Each structure stands twice: as structure tokens, then as C-alpha cells.
């Protein structure tokens, strides 16, 4: 009988505490999506100025962009008006619509000029009215003063000349120079001298107004004394009129100023 085979040796197993390698941490889970909350109602499309309706429209391009240039030559410079050598420079242009009316009598034209001066300065207008008009020419007015009116002469010929000439320029519609001269009390303009622009006599507006007022007071006093009611009262009471004071003044007709040329129609 064959010998029995020896029993297999029992394996020796050594158990070692082996730790597994560390694992990478798992990513944090994403939070669930949150729906977009709207606190205001959704706006519609913009209108009005926000949509661009108020913006100005672009102007059309100039016609020169569509018209081809006919020639490449430069345009000649504009010709300037030639002025004769030695000629005086042209005066500054004034307003055409002046207040002077050449068709009126010379004294009335001067009175209208004094009225224009009165709107700017009553003191200078009073001094001009005391001067005797000599002539009214284009760009020039001449007046004369007697020795007793020396104060008024100094008023318009001193520092007040600029104020007076400014008002005259406004009235006549062009720069106007004031010429101041002296005259005697009994001076009169020479007959036939000058022309239509020269006064026929030397009398100031103040003298003319005083003469007209005296004539008006005399005429009024005569009408009052001759009134039937006044005469009957005096006859009844046996009295008489010593003095009559006239307070109202004769009203001058107002003529509208104009700068139109005289009417040459027949």
C-alpha cells in the first residue's frame, strides 16, 4: 500500500491594516434654479420721444452734391465797387423813415424837429425854440440867437450839442449838424437870399408862439366883452370888466410826419 501523502501545509496569512487612499471630495451640489421674480410688470416697446420720433429729420443734402461740376476752373472773385480816388467816404446810412416832411412850410418843419427834440429833452427843446431859424439844408440846420438869449445859445452849443444833433438826425433821417450863430434883435433875412430852404424872416418859435397867444387873448377878450349875456349883466349890475384871463391856448392842427417825396402831379 503506498504511503499516504503528507497533508498540505496550512498557509500562513498575515493581515495588515491597509487604509484605502483618500478620495477627492465630491463637488457641492448646485442649488436648484430659482425662477426670476419680477416686481414690476414687463414694459412694452418704447414710444414717443423714447422711440426716436421726436428727433428732427435730417435735412436733404444740397443740390450741389447731385450736380456735377461743369468745370474745374475756380470761380472769379466778386468785383468790388470802385471808389474814385480822393472822394470823401460815404456817410453812415440812417433810417429812411425820417419824420421830416419837405412839403410843409419851413417854420412848420422846424417846429416838428423841435417837437422831436422835446421827446428826448424838454430843456434843450425850449432852448432850440428860442433860436431863430436861418435854414434847413441836407445834413445841416442853422439857428441864430439874440444877445438876450445867450443862456439858450450856450445850452445847445455846449455839452448839449451832441444831444441836439442826435435828435435832429433821428428826425431828418440822416446825420444833421447844428450851426449856431449870433444875430441882432431887429435882424431880418435878406430878400431873395438863399432858396426854398432858407427862412423868409428871423423869428423864433418862442416869439411866434408869444405873438399868436397875445392875438388869441385879445380876440377872446373882445368876444367876451361883446357877448350879449355879459353886456346885459353889466347893464343890470352897473359894473365893468377890469381884466380877462385866458387859460386855454389855440390848438395847432397835427400833421402826420412823412418822408415821402413831394407830389409832382399837376
Backbone bond lengths (Angstrom), bond angles and torsions (degrees), N, CA, C in turn:
res aa  C-N    CA-C-N  psi(-1)  N-CA   C-N-CA  omega(-1)  CA-C   N-CA-C  phi
1 X - - - 1.458 - - 1.487 107.18 -
2 X 1.248 117.13 127.12 1.458 117.81 -178.22 1.473 110.39 -66.97
3 X 1.289 113.12 150.94 1.439 116.73 -178.31 1.478 109.77 -69.80
4 X 1.250 113.50 149.44 1.493 118.83 179.87 1.492 110.73 -71.36
5 X 1.344 112.86 138.93 1.493 119.03 178.12 1.499 110.96 -70.23
6 X 1.279 115.79 139.11 1.451 118.00 -178.52 1.502 110.95 -63.44
7 X 1.256 114.89 150.57 1.493 120.21 179.15 1.507 111.23 -69.86
8 X 1.319 117.04 139.77 1.466 118.75 -179.60 1.517 112.11 -61.93
9 X 1.300 113.24 143.47 1.471 118.63 -178.92 1.522 110.29 -68.86
10 X 1.266 116.05 143.12 1.493 121.12 179.57 1.508 109.42 -77.48
11 X 1.308 118.17 122.69 1.469 119.22 -178.88 1.509 111.51 -65.73
12 X 1.265 112.28 144.44 1.467 118.78 178.99 1.541 108.07 -95.64
13 X 1.270 116.97 121.31 1.484 122.24 -179.01 1.518 108.99 -112.06
14 X 1.336 113.74 123.52 1.471 118.47 178.81 1.538 107.60 -103.90
15 X 1.262 115.11 122.61 1.474 119.48 -179.14 1.528 108.72 -96.33
16 X 1.309 114.16 121.80 1.475 120.33 178.42 1.538 108.33 -112.90
17 X 1.318 115.09 135.84 1.487 119.48 179.02 1.520 109.16 -74.74
18 X 1.304 115.87 98.80 1.478 121.38 -179.26 1.536 108.46 -103.99
19 X 1.323 115.31 123.64 1.476 120.47 178.84 1.532 110.26 -88.80
20 X 1.273 116.70 136.47 1.481 117.74 177.96 1.543 110.90 -69.06
21 X 1.310 115.66 150.67 1.476 118.66 179.63 1.539 111.10 -62.59
22 X 1.332 116.20 145.55 1.478 118.31 -178.81 1.520 112.37 -63.69
23 X 1.258 115.65 139.75 1.464 120.85 178.74 1.551 110.28 -94.45
24 X 1.308 112.42 150.22 1.487 118.05 177.50 1.520 109.77 -66.58
25 X 1.349 116.78 137.90 1.469 118.70 -179.12 1.518 111.52 -63.86
26 X 1.236 115.20 140.50 1.459 120.11 178.87 1.540 109.75 -69.56
27 X 1.323 117.17 141.42 1.480 118.73 178.40 1.511 111.22 -63.74
28 X 1.345 112.65 147.42 1.470 118.13 -179.74 1.510 109.98 -64.81
29 X 1.249 116.12 137.26 1.481 117.83 -179.84 1.529 110.83 -65.27
30 X 1.339 116.55 137.35 1.470 122.17 178.94 1.514 109.73 -68.81
31 X 1.338 114.66 140.24 1.471 116.98 177.98 1.515 110.76 -65.55
32 X 1.248 116.68 148.80 1.483 118.61 178.87 1.527 110.46 -62.42
33 X 1.318 116.53 143.75 1.487 119.59 -179.09 1.519 111.76 -60.55
34 X 1.329 112.46 136.52 1.474 119.77 179.82 1.515 108.61 -101.28
35 X 1.259 117.58 130.71 1.455 121.11 -179.71 1.539 110.10 -67.43
36 X 1.354 113.86 141.02 1.476 120.35 180.00 1.527 109.88 -67.59
37 X 1.338 113.58 117.40 1.456 118.21 -179.74 1.529 109.60 -89.06
38 X 1.269 118.91 132.95 1.466 124.61 179.69 1.528 108.39 -111.85
39 X 1.313 112.94 120.64 1.457 118.25 179.68 1.527 112.11 -89.06
40 X 1.357 118.60 -16.08 1.458 122.84 -179.50 1.510 108.42 -125.05
41 X 1.287 117.62 149.37 1.475 118.59 178.57 1.516 110.49 -65.19
42 X 1.251 115.50 148.60 1.461 121.33 -178.37 1.525 109.51 -66.14
43 X 1.352 115.24 131.43 1.457 120.85 -177.28 1.514 109.98 -80.07
44 X 1.334 113.62 145.16 1.451 119.03 177.29 1.517 111.09 -83.33
45 X 1.297 118.28 -172.49 1.474 121.18 -179.60 1.525 110.67 -66.23
46 X 1.332 115.69 145.79 1.467 121.30 -179.00 1.514 110.29 -66.32
47 X 1.340 115.04 145.84 1.453 119.86 176.23 1.520 108.42 -138.76
48 X 1.337 115.84 175.12 1.460 119.92 -178.91 1.523 111.03 72.29
49 X 1.371 116.22 -143.23 1.460 120.83 -177.98 1.519 111.72 -67.56
50 X 1.380 117.45 -25.81 1.462 119.29 -180.00 1.516 111.50 -67.56
51 X 1.334 117.46 -24.81 1.461 119.57 -179.63 1.513 112.11 -88.80
52 X 1.340 117.64 -1.33 1.461 120.25 179.18 1.512 113.78 93.95
53 X 1.352 118.28 8.72 1.453 119.22 -178.88 1.523 112.06 -71.31
54 X 1.354 117.25 -25.36 1.465 120.16 -177.24 1.523 113.32 -83.91
55 X 1.300 117.60 -8.44 1.459 119.22 -178.34 1.520 109.50 -67.86
56 X 1.346 117.79 137.81 1.471 119.02 179.77 1.515 111.06 -66.39
57 X 1.314 112.58 145.48 1.452 116.96 178.29 1.522 110.28 -71.86
58 X 1.281 115.39 146.69 1.455 119.96 -179.91 1.522 108.95 -69.97
59 X 1.339 116.94 132.53 1.468 118.27 179.33 1.517 110.65 -65.92
60 X 1.317 116.26 149.23 1.473 117.83 179.06 1.514 110.28 -64.24
61 X 1.289 116.92 148.19 1.472 120.12 179.51 1.513 110.45 -63.63
62 X 1.316 117.35 148.45 1.470 119.70 179.17 1.510 111.73 -60.99
63 X 1.344 113.45 153.56 1.462 118.68 -178.76 1.518 112.57 -64.83
64 X 1.353 115.03 -20.98 1.462 116.96 -179.00 1.516 112.36 -64.55
65 X 1.353 118.01 -22.25 1.454 119.75 178.99 1.523 111.79 -73.62
66 X 1.335 116.91 -24.21 1.459 120.10 -177.89 1.522 111.82 -96.14
67 X 1.358 116.45 -20.58 1.459 118.81 -178.41 1.514 108.67 -94.80
68 X 1.300 118.17 117.30 1.477 119.59 179.54 1.512 110.22 -69.13
69 X 1.286 115.29 144.94 1.463 120.14 179.04 1.508 109.80 -66.18
70 X 1.351 114.71 130.54 1.465 119.10 -176.82 1.511 112.28 -73.77
71 X 1.322 116.63 -30.72 1.459 118.98 180.00 1.509 108.33 -147.22
72 X 1.270 115.59 154.87 1.460 121.41 -179.27 1.514 112.43 -91.57
73 X 1.366 117.28 1.38 1.459 119.54 -178.53 1.523 109.45 -74.99
74 X 1.321 118.56 139.32 1.478 120.26 178.88 1.515 110.77 -68.01
75 X 1.337 115.23 148.51 1.454 120.05 179.19 1.521 110.24 -71.98
76 X 1.333 117.57 141.02 1.474 119.05 179.24 1.514 110.33 -68.62
77 X 1.322 118.28 145.59 1.471 120.86 179.26 1.517 110.29 -65.27
78 X 1.350 117.75 149.61 1.473 119.94 179.34 1.516 111.14 -63.98
79 X 1.327 114.78 143.41 1.459 120.52 -178.28 1.515 109.68 -79.81
80 X 1.295 117.01 133.97 1.455 122.78 178.68 1.516 109.82 -91.91
81 X 1.327 114.65 145.29 1.462 119.38 179.27 1.521 109.60 -66.79
82 X 1.298 115.09 126.85 1.462 119.93 -177.82 1.520 109.68 -80.10
83 X 1.302 115.64 137.45 1.459 122.31 178.84 1.517 108.71 -110.06
84 X 1.340 119.04 126.74 1.467 119.58 179.61 1.521 111.15 -57.49
85 X 1.324 114.56 141.53 1.453 119.63 -179.75 1.523 109.41 -67.77
86 X 1.315 114.31 134.37 1.455 119.96 179.64 1.515 114.21 89.40
87 X 1.354 117.06 -6.70 1.468 119.02 179.55 1.516 110.00 -74.00
88 X 1.325 119.33 141.18 1.475 120.84 179.71 1.517 110.03 -67.92
89 X 1.329 117.46 148.77 1.467 119.66 179.18 1.516 110.95 -64.76
90 X 1.317 115.11 145.95 1.464 120.47 -179.46 1.514 109.68 -67.15
91 X 1.330 118.93 137.11 1.475 120.39 179.51 1.510 110.63 -67.32
92 X 1.334 114.44 156.77 1.462 119.35 179.30 1.520 109.62 -62.92
93 X 1.319 115.28 134.57 1.455 120.79 -176.94 1.522 109.96 -70.25
94 X 1.338 115.43 135.35 1.452 121.18 178.54 1.517 108.60 -106.85
95 X 1.308 115.08 174.22 1.454 119.38 178.83 1.522 109.61 -64.42
96 X 1.330 116.67 134.56 1.449 120.87 -176.74 1.522 110.64 -70.00
97 X 1.303 117.16 -32.23 1.459 121.26 -175.06 1.523 110.15 -82.53
98 X 1.353 117.31 74.69 1.448 120.81 175.09 1.526 110.38 -78.96
99 X 1.325 116.19 174.12 1.463 121.37 -177.99 1.524 112.63 -99.48
100 X 1.308 117.40 -2.85 1.459 120.47 -176.90 1.526 109.94 -80.37
101 X 1.320 115.55 143.00 1.462 122.24 176.77 1.519 108.01 -121.08
102 X 1.336 118.28 102.02 1.467 120.06 -176.43 1.517 113.77 -63.77
103 X 1.325 118.72 -15.29 1.461 120.35 -178.28 1.525 112.54 -79.30
104 X 1.303 118.20 -11.97 1.461 121.17 -178.67 1.528 110.31 -84.86
105 X 1.327 118.27 160.85 1.469 120.48 175.82 1.528 110.89 -59.69
106 X 1.335 114.48 155.97 1.463 119.79 -173.78 1.524 111.70 -61.45
107 X 1.324 117.47 -42.37 1.465 120.10 -178.83 1.534 111.04 -66.77
108 X 1.331 116.79 -34.47 1.465 119.65 177.22 1.527 110.83 -69.63
109 X 1.322 117.41 -36.05 1.466 120.20 176.28 1.530 110.28 -63.91
110 X 1.323 116.13 -40.19 1.460 119.32 179.40 1.531 110.94 -68.81
111 X 1.313 117.32 -36.82 1.460 120.10 177.54 1.538 110.36 -64.20
112 X 1.330 117.00 -39.53 1.463 119.83 177.36 1.524 111.00 -64.14
113 X 1.345 116.88 -37.25 1.468 119.49 177.68 1.528 110.97 -66.38
114 X 1.333 116.94 -38.90 1.471 120.24 177.68 1.531 110.38 -66.28
115 X 1.325 117.45 -36.12 1.468 120.13 176.39 1.526 111.00 -63.60
116 X 1.327 117.29 -37.53 1.469 119.92 175.15 1.519 110.60 -64.72
117 X 1.330 116.88 -39.11 1.461 120.58 177.16 1.524 110.55 -65.22
118 X 1.317 117.70 -34.37 1.464 121.22 -178.57 1.530 111.05 -65.20
119 X 1.322 118.25 -29.77 1.461 120.79 177.09 1.526 111.80 -67.05
120 X 1.333 117.05 -28.27 1.466 120.67 179.53 1.523 111.87 -91.99
121 X 1.348 117.68 -40.54 1.464 121.23 -178.04 1.521 108.09 -156.62
122 X 1.327 116.79 114.04 1.457 120.29 178.62 1.517 112.75 -67.76
123 X 1.333 117.53 -32.65 1.471 120.84 -179.12 1.525 110.75 -66.09
124 X 1.336 117.05 -44.59 1.463 119.58 179.55 1.531 110.98 -70.93
125 X 1.329 117.41 -32.03 1.462 119.63 177.46 1.528 110.73 -65.49
126 X 1.329 117.76 -38.96 1.462 120.73 178.06 1.523 110.88 -64.62
127 X 1.340 116.98 -38.70 1.465 119.78 178.73 1.521 110.93 -69.20
128 X 1.339 117.96 -36.51 1.465 119.79 176.40 1.524 110.76 -65.74
129 X 1.333 117.21 -37.81 1.462 120.21 -179.45 1.521 112.04 -65.83
130 X 1.331 118.06 -24.09 1.468 121.24 178.14 1.519 112.30 -82.74
131 X 1.322 118.12 -8.05 1.461 121.24 177.22 1.519 111.06 -88.75
132 X 1.332 116.09 147.33 1.457 121.89 -179.72 1.529 108.89 -92.13
133 X 1.311 115.75 123.68 1.463 120.43 -176.78 1.524 110.54 -69.77
134 X 1.334 115.87 130.22 1.463 121.84 175.83 1.521 111.27 -98.44
135 X 1.337 117.31 -50.17 1.472 120.46 177.98 1.529 109.79 -161.78
136 X 1.312 113.82 160.12 1.466 123.14 171.32 1.518 106.72 -126.41
137 X 1.308 115.42 111.87 1.454 121.63 178.78 1.519 109.48 -120.20
138 X 1.311 115.22 172.16 1.463 119.49 179.63 1.528 109.46 -66.39
139 X 1.317 115.76 112.20 1.459 121.31 179.17 1.512 114.49 82.21
140 X 1.353 118.45 12.01 1.470 119.38 -177.48 1.523 110.07 -156.34
141 X 1.334 115.31 138.08 1.463 123.11 174.26 1.521 107.25 -132.40
142 X 1.337 116.68 131.81 1.467 121.48 -178.36 1.521 109.29 -119.95
143 X 1.337 115.37 134.19 1.461 122.06 176.16 1.522 108.22 -134.47
144 X 1.333 115.76 159.22 1.464 121.71 -178.97 1.524 108.84 -131.06
145 X 1.349 114.88 151.07 1.465 121.66 -178.71 1.518 109.34 -125.50
146 X 1.325 114.90 142.02 1.456 120.88 173.91 1.531 108.68 -80.19
147 X 1.335 118.05 164.51 1.474 119.25 -179.64 1.528 113.42 -58.11
148 X 1.326 118.46 -32.14 1.467 119.17 -178.70 1.528 112.53 -72.41
149 X 1.319 117.54 -15.45 1.467 121.74 179.26 1.529 111.33 -104.24
150 X 1.328 116.37 31.30 1.463 119.66 -179.56 1.522 113.09 -62.74
151 X 1.332 116.82 -32.27 1.469 118.93 179.33 1.528 110.90 -63.34
152 X 1.326 116.21 -44.59 1.466 119.52 179.84 1.535 110.86 -67.43
153 X 1.318 117.06 -32.67 1.459 119.90 177.17 1.519 110.88 -63.89
154 X 1.333 117.14 -44.78 1.464 119.82 179.58 1.525 111.66 -67.76
155 X 1.323 117.47 -26.23 1.467 120.07 -179.91 1.517 111.70 -67.38
156 X 1.343 117.31 -40.66 1.467 120.38 -176.02 1.522 112.77 -93.58
157 X 1.337 117.94 -17.51 1.462 119.68 -178.43 1.517 113.03 -100.43
158 X 1.313 118.38 -6.91 1.462 120.77 178.93 1.515 111.37 -93.69
159 X 1.323 114.83 -127.31 1.463 119.60 -178.93 1.527 112.37 -69.11
160 X 1.330 117.12 -16.72 1.460 119.48 179.79 1.510 114.37 -83.42
161 X 1.337 118.24 -1.03 1.466 120.20 -178.63 1.528 111.09 -62.01
162 X 1.338 116.97 -40.61 1.473 119.69 -178.70 1.527 110.92 -62.76
163 X 1.342 116.91 -39.34 1.469 120.11 179.16 1.526 110.41 -65.94
164 X 1.334 116.12 -41.52 1.461 120.20 -178.74 1.523 110.86 -66.57
165 X 1.323 117.49 -47.12 1.467 120.44 -177.97 1.524 111.60 -66.52
166 X 1.322 117.88 -30.64 1.465 119.98 175.99 1.526 110.74 -65.68
167 X 1.345 116.87 -42.92 1.466 119.91 178.32 1.526 111.17 -67.87
168 X 1.330 117.80 -37.97 1.463 120.36 177.79 1.524 111.23 -65.36
169 X 1.337 116.64 -39.07 1.463 119.47 177.66 1.522 111.09 -64.10
170 X 1.317 116.29 -37.62 1.467 119.66 177.53 1.526 111.04 -67.13
171 X 1.321 116.74 -35.46 1.467 119.99 -177.34 1.525 111.72 -75.09
172 X 1.327 117.17 -46.23 1.463 120.72 -176.02 1.529 112.96 -86.75
173 X 1.328 118.12 -8.36 1.457 120.03 177.05 1.508 114.41 77.77
174 X 1.332 118.07 16.40 1.470 121.73 178.52 1.531 107.59 -158.29
175 X 1.331 118.94 159.76 1.469 119.60 175.38 1.529 110.68 -57.51
176 X 1.317 116.63 127.46 1.462 121.90 -175.49 1.519 109.26 -127.43
177 X 1.325 115.43 127.69 1.465 122.25 179.85 1.525 109.70 -94.70
178 X 1.328 116.08 139.91 1.462 121.70 177.87 1.522 109.17 -99.80
179 X 1.332 116.29 123.40 1.468 122.99 177.64 1.526 107.61 -106.90
180 X 1.331 116.63 125.15 1.465 122.33 -177.72 1.525 108.39 -115.27
181 X 1.338 116.15 127.58 1.459 121.67 -179.84 1.522 109.17 -129.81
182 X 1.350 114.77 175.30 1.462 122.29 177.20 1.523 109.40 -106.97
183 X 1.322 115.67 151.62 1.457 120.91 176.35 1.520 108.79 -149.22
184 X 1.314 115.52 161.09 1.461 121.22 177.81 1.526 109.61 -88.79
185 X 1.321 114.87 167.63 1.466 119.37 -176.02 1.517 111.85 -63.49
186 X 1.317 117.99 -37.66 1.465 120.54 -176.05 1.502 113.78 -101.22
187 X 1.317 119.13 16.11 1.465 121.07 -179.39 1.521 110.52 -67.75
188 X 1.314 114.84 140.62 1.456 122.34 174.38 1.518 108.03 -130.11
189 X 1.329 115.39 153.41 1.459 119.37 178.98 1.514 109.27 -70.91
190 X 1.324 115.40 142.13 1.457 120.16 179.62 1.522 109.78 -66.37
191 X 1.331 116.36 139.00 1.455 120.21 -178.80 1.524 109.82 -69.40
192 X 1.323 116.15 134.51 1.456 121.13 179.05 1.497 113.95 79.95
193 X 1.325 119.22 -4.65 1.457 120.13 -179.20 1.515 109.46 -80.97
194 X 1.319 113.95 152.97 1.460 119.93 177.10 1.502 110.95 74.39
195 X 1.315 117.24 -133.97 1.460 122.12 -176.18 1.501 109.31 -166.39
196 X 1.337 115.94 -155.96 1.465 118.33 -179.66 1.511 113.69 -65.62
197 X 1.342 116.66 -16.17 1.456 119.63 -179.97 1.519 112.17 -94.85
198 X 1.338 117.89 5.99 1.461 122.17 -178.30 1.521 109.23 -111.24
199 X 1.330 116.36 138.95 1.454 120.91 -178.90 1.515 111.89 -66.83
200 X 1.331 115.99 147.42 1.464 120.66 179.22 1.517 112.32 -85.83
201 X 1.300 119.03 -12.52 1.452 122.70 178.32 1.504 110.19 -156.75
202 X 1.324 116.16 158.66 1.455 120.71 -179.23 1.517 108.82 -97.50
203 X 1.315 116.58 102.45 1.457 122.76 175.88 1.522 107.42 -150.04
204 X 1.311 115.41 131.93 1.460 119.85 -179.00 1.523 110.01 -82.62
205 X 1.315 115.06 164.75 1.462 119.63 176.73 1.524 110.96 -64.37
206 X 1.335 116.91 -36.02 1.463 119.64 178.37 1.525 110.89 -64.47
207 X 1.349 117.39 -41.76 1.464 120.44 177.64 1.526 110.98 -66.82
208 X 1.322 116.22 -38.52 1.458 119.50 178.84 1.528 111.33 -65.05
209 X 1.337 116.66 -42.08 1.468 119.83 178.84 1.526 111.27 -65.79
210 X 1.339 116.72 -40.26 1.468 119.54 179.11 1.522 111.14 -64.46
211 X 1.343 116.71 -39.56 1.463 119.89 179.22 1.527 110.98 -66.82
212 X 1.331 116.39 -42.13 1.463 119.24 179.55 1.529 111.13 -67.23
213 X 1.333 116.63 -36.68 1.465 119.20 178.82 1.533 110.79 -66.41
214 X 1.330 117.14 -41.93 1.469 119.90 178.94 1.523 110.84 -62.56
215 X 1.338 116.50 -41.31 1.464 119.27 178.94 1.526 111.00 -66.83
216 X 1.334 116.38 -36.72 1.469 119.83 179.72 1.528 110.64 -68.58
217 X 1.335 117.68 -40.82 1.464 120.54 178.94 1.527 110.84 -65.17
218 X 1.329 116.64 -39.35 1.463 119.84 179.53 1.523 110.82 -66.34
219 X 1.340 115.88 -41.24 1.465 119.23 179.22 1.528 111.11 -67.09
220 X 1.333 116.39 -39.76 1.466 119.80 179.68 1.526 111.19 -66.22
221 X 1.322 116.51 -41.11 1.470 119.92 179.22 1.521 111.00 -62.92
222 X 1.333 116.74 -39.39 1.467 119.27 178.42 1.520 112.05 -65.13
223 X 1.342 116.80 -39.62 1.467 118.70 179.28 1.526 111.47 -67.84
224 X 1.342 116.46 -35.59 1.466 119.34 179.93 1.526 110.72 -68.67
225 X 1.328 116.79 -44.71 1.471 119.51 -179.13 1.525 111.80 -65.06
226 X 1.337 116.46 -31.36 1.469 119.53 -177.96 1.518 113.13 -89.78
227 X 1.319 118.50 1.28 1.462 120.20 -178.84 1.536 109.51 -68.59
228 X 1.330 117.66 134.72 1.483 119.37 -177.81 1.520 113.49 -59.26
229 X 1.308 118.13 -38.86 1.467 119.62 -178.84 1.518 111.11 -66.00
230 X 1.329 116.61 -39.64 1.461 119.78 179.57 1.525 110.35 -67.51
231 X 1.321 117.19 -42.01 1.462 120.14 -179.62 1.526 111.33 -66.21
232 X 1.323 116.67 -37.01 1.470 119.06 178.25 1.515 111.25 -67.17
233 X 1.332 116.53 -37.47 1.464 120.08 178.85 1.522 110.90 -66.30
234 X 1.336 116.35 -43.67 1.463 119.60 179.01 1.530 111.14 -64.21
235 X 1.314 116.91 -37.26 1.464 119.85 179.45 1.517 111.12 -68.02
236 X 1.345 115.31 -36.10 1.460 118.94 -179.10 1.519 111.92 -72.98
237 X 1.314 116.47 -42.25 1.461 120.77 -176.41 1.520 112.54 -89.41
238 X 1.308 116.12 -16.92 1.450 118.80 -179.64 1.512 113.70 72.90
239 X 1.332 117.48 26.76 1.464 120.61 179.42 1.515 111.77 -104.18
240 X 1.320 115.47 -171.92 1.464 122.05 178.24 1.528 109.25 -146.73
241 X 1.316 116.01 157.22 1.464 122.32 179.68 1.523 108.45 -90.05
242 X 1.332 116.34 123.83 1.461 120.24 178.92 1.527 111.98 -90.46
243 X 1.337 117.23 -42.81 1.469 119.21 -175.47 1.528 109.19 -153.31
244 X 1.297 116.09 144.19 1.465 122.83 177.38 1.529 108.08 -121.94
245 X 1.313 116.41 119.81 1.465 122.02 179.32 1.532 109.06 -98.95
246 X 1.313 115.78 122.06 1.470 121.72 -179.53 1.526 107.99 -99.88
247 X 1.322 116.33 121.68 1.461 120.72 -178.08 1.528 112.78 -99.46
248 X 1.321 116.79 -31.02 1.462 117.77 -179.24 1.520 109.89 -84.28
249 X 1.318 115.91 155.84 1.456 122.25 -178.46 1.520 109.26 -117.28
250 X 1.320 117.54 153.68 1.468 119.15 176.40 1.527 110.04 -64.12
251 X 1.319 115.55 135.61 1.463 121.41 -178.35 1.516 108.83 -90.61
252 X 1.324 115.06 127.37 1.456 119.76 178.32 1.525 109.95 -83.04
253 X 1.325 117.74 142.43 1.470 118.70 175.97 1.520 110.17 -67.82
254 X 1.321 115.56 138.93 1.458 121.54 -179.58 1.516 108.58 -91.26
255 X 1.327 115.80 124.01 1.461 121.83 178.61 1.509 107.69 -107.10
256 X 1.319 117.42 126.99 1.464 121.14 -178.91 1.510 109.26 -65.37
257 X 1.354 118.51 128.49 1.461 120.31 178.52 1.510 110.74 -68.20
258 X 1.298 115.47 144.67 1.467 120.88 176.77 1.499 108.61 -152.96
259 X 1.327 115.94 152.77 1.462 121.83 178.09 1.511 110.97 -112.83
260 X 1.351 117.45 17.75 1.447 119.75 -178.75 1.520 109.71 -71.61
261 X 1.309 115.69 155.96 1.452 120.74 179.20 1.516 109.44 -72.96
262 X 1.331 118.51 155.13 1.463 120.68 -178.64 1.517 111.43 -62.10
263 X 1.323 115.71 149.46 1.452 121.05 179.25 1.515 108.79 -78.10
264 X 1.331 117.34 117.83 1.457 122.30 -177.76 1.518 111.96 -98.47
265 X 1.327 117.64 10.44 1.460 119.72 179.82 1.517 109.43 -71.12
266 X 1.335 118.93 149.15 1.469 120.63 -178.73 1.512 111.33 -68.61
